Structure formats: structure tokens, C-alpha cells
């Protein structure tokens, strides 16, 4: 009968779920999702912190380069263009 060598580190070497790819979503598998959410957050904060942040705003969907635009109903002025990647999420 052959003698089997058992490697004591065998169980740890098979577990790939312990590496940074899985344990740190901001640096691993979800990195692009986190970057996308940060862009969306910056877009919304930029509008809220602007001079129209306290005004009544409206969103108009458009076709073409941008997905839409934000219009201030109080001032009747254009506030910002909405990128397509923000509408699609």
C-alpha cells in the first residue's frame, strides 16, 4: 500500500476566497461598480451644492450625446447635462 503525503497547508491553498480580490470589493471584483457609484454620487452632489440645489428641478430625457438634462423650474434655466451612464444605472 502506498503512503500518502498530506500537505498541512493544503486546505488554505485551495481557498481562493481569502485573497484581496474577494475580501476587498473596492479593489477587487466590484471595483468598477464602486467607481461608477462614486461618479453618480459626485454628479448628484454637484447639482445639490450648486446655486439651483434648493430650487425645483426637472429632468428632461433627450436623444443624442446625452441621456437628458436637468432644468431649474424656479429660474427656467439649464442646470446640467445627464450622462448616459447615470440614466442606465
Buried (B, 14 or more C-beta within 10 A) or exposed (E): EEEEEEEEEEEEEEEEEEEEBEEEEEEEEBEEEEEBEEBEEEBEEEBEEBEBEEEEBEEEEEEEEBBBBBBBEEEEEEBBEBBEEBEEE
